[in-house]
Amino acid sequence: MRILAPIKSAEEVEMLAANGAEEFYCGILPKNWLNQFSSGVWMNRRNPLASLPSYEEFAALVERAKKFHISVFVTLNSPYYTNEQLPVILEMVKETHELGAGAFIVSDIGLIKAIKEKVPEASIHVSSLATAINKHSV
């Protein structure tokens, strides 16, 4: 078992690594999400203040984490997303995957399917916040 730690800034990498973190997870709240949906609509069940504010910050986090051989996972664990939100989320998945996201922690089975269609090589971890709502989701 590995120690998975939440992280909200590239500045926290060294401290968390020194204290035993072996993997990181983070939320990202890109400006285009805020412009379209506001900070009141959470993309990842992480308080907006606990999310990274930009792709640049995510890239810096991944680079710092690499020095410690630590993977960075991106959380997308809201129970569902609207049709208007999916293109923004999928663009974020594509962007962060290219920047080195180790995996995506996802709750919504529809989003899992959409990610595999848009970025088939992306690794997906089913979130502990995922809910089995019927026999098909199990």
Phi and psi in degrees as a GROMACS rama.xvg file:
@    title "Ramachandran Plot"
@    xaxis  label "Phi"
@    yaxis  label "Psi"
@TYPE xy
-110.643  152.459  ARG-2
-87.7366  113.535  ILE-3
-100.274  120.309  LEU-4
-117.787  140.089  ALA-5
-71.9915  148.832  PRO-6
-144.742  143.511  ILE-7
-126.487  4.19511  LYS-8
-160.517  146.437  SER-9
-62.1809  -25.4161  ALA-10
-65.2227  -18.1222  GLU-11
-88.6158  -8.83693  GLU-12
-55.6689  -54.9325  VAL-13
-61.2318  -44.7958  GLU-14
-63.238  -45.5856  MET-15
-68.3784  -39.618  LEU-16
-63.4394  -42.412  ALA-17
-64.122  -23.3609  ALA-18
-101.525  16.0023  ASN-19
104.498  -1.01538  GLY-20
-63.4075  134.042  ALA-21
-115.082  -14.9785  GLU-22
-148.975  152.182  GLU-23
-119.594  151.322  PHE-24
-131.327  146.588  TYR-25
-148.242  159.065  CYS-26
-103.6  157.902  GLY-27
-128.47  137.595  ILE-28
-125.942  78.1651  LEU-29
-66.3133  155.361  PRO-30
-57.8515  -37.573  LYS-31
-65.3028  -29.991  ASN-32
-66.9281  -46.9271  TRP-33
-61.1798  -41.3454  LEU-34
-64.2894  -36.8724  ASN-35
-87.8518  -36.8667  GLN-36
-123.988  -12.0883  PHE-37
78.1268  166.688  SER-38
-75.4126  -11.4801  SER-39
-75.3781  -15.0562  GLY-40
-105.431  101.408  VAL-41
-79.0338  134.845  TRP-42
-81.4455  -24.388  MET-43
-143.423  16.6776  ASN-44
59.9192  18.5717  ARG-45
-111.462  131.842  ARG-46
-48.2932  138.036  ASN-47
-52.286  -30.9646  PRO-48
-72.1114  -16.1106  LEU-49
-98.1582  4.17066  ALA-50
-102.35  152.511  SER-51
-71.0529  141.298  LEU-52
-85.1221  -10.481  PRO-53
-161.231  165.138  SER-54
-67.4426  -32.3619  TYR-55
-63.025  -42.7333  GLU-56
-65.6765  -38.632  GLU-57
-62.6544  -45.0011  PHE-58
-60.567  -41.2706  ALA-59
-64.3267  -39.85  ALA-60
-62.3397  -47.4655  LEU-61
-60.9643  -43.6137  VAL-62
-62.9284  -43.9108  GLU-63
-66.3318  -40.7615  ARG-64
-64.6138  -34.2558  ALA-65
-58.513  -33.1936  LYS-66
-62.5903  -22.6574  LYS-67
-108.679  7.00511  PHE-68
59.1615  41.5765  HIS-69
-110.664  129.028  ILE-70
-81.2377  150.565  SER-71
-117.947  122.656  VAL-72
-105.033  147.203  PHE-73
-107.511  127.72  VAL-74
-87.3301  134.961  THR-75
-140.466  67.7579  LEU-76
-118.512  36.9054  ASN-77
-73.6742  155.028  SER-78
-67.8902  -24.4651  PRO-79
-162.862  165.509  TYR-80
-134.801  149.718  TYR-81
-82.7342  165.348  THR-82
-60.926  -30.4689  ASN-83
-72.986  -30.001  GLU-84
-81.2397  -31.5267  GLN-85
-54.9768  -46.1547  LEU-86
-60.7955  -36.7339  PRO-87
-67.3617  -43.6044  VAL-88
-65.1862  -44.9843  ILE-89
-64.2765  -34.8256  LEU-90
-66.1695  -39.787  GLU-91
-63.9933  -40.6798  MET-92
-60.9029  -47.8304  VAL-93
-59.3185  -47.2847  LYS-94
-62.9416  -48.8926  GLU-95
-71.7284  -30.8066  THR-96
-62.408  -44.5766  HIS-97
-64.3482  -28.2688  GLU-98
-84.5494  -5.22137  LEU-99
113.324  18.2563  GLY-100
-57.302  131.604  ALA-101
-73.8934  -33.4066  GLY-102
-170.254  170.169  ALA-103
-119.011  129.932  PHE-104
-97.3888  110.247  ILE-105
-124.666  139.425  VAL-106
-99.1376  -39.6971  SER-107
-83.3265  119.677  ASP-108
-62.4512  -32.4336  ILE-109
-65.1201  -37.5763  GLY-110
-69.8873  -37.0149  LEU-111
-56.7727  -47.3934  ILE-112
-62.5119  -44.1026  LYS-113
-64.2455  -39.9442  ALA-114
-63.0202  -44.2822  ILE-115
-64.6356  -28.6111  LYS-116
-76.4536  -40.9981  GLU-117
-82.1613  -41.4767  LYS-118
-133.553  74.5159  VAL-119
-59.0235  -26.2015  PRO-120
-83.3219  -4.11674  GLU-121
-68.497  138.109  ALA-122
-85.5809  137.829  SER-123
-125.105  133.146  ILE-124
-111.435  130.553  HIS-125
-72.612  127.213  VAL-126
-66.4932  147.447  SER-127
-67.2991  -11.8353  SER-128
-90.2717  -2.36514  LEU-129
-66.3628  147.901  ALA-130
-123.268  134.78  THR-131
-84.3213  108.726  ALA-132
-99.1984  -11.5525  ILE-133
-163.265  175.452  ASN-134
-64.6881  -27.4211  LYS-135
-72.0134  -34.5945  HIS-136
-72.3109  -25.8055  SER-137
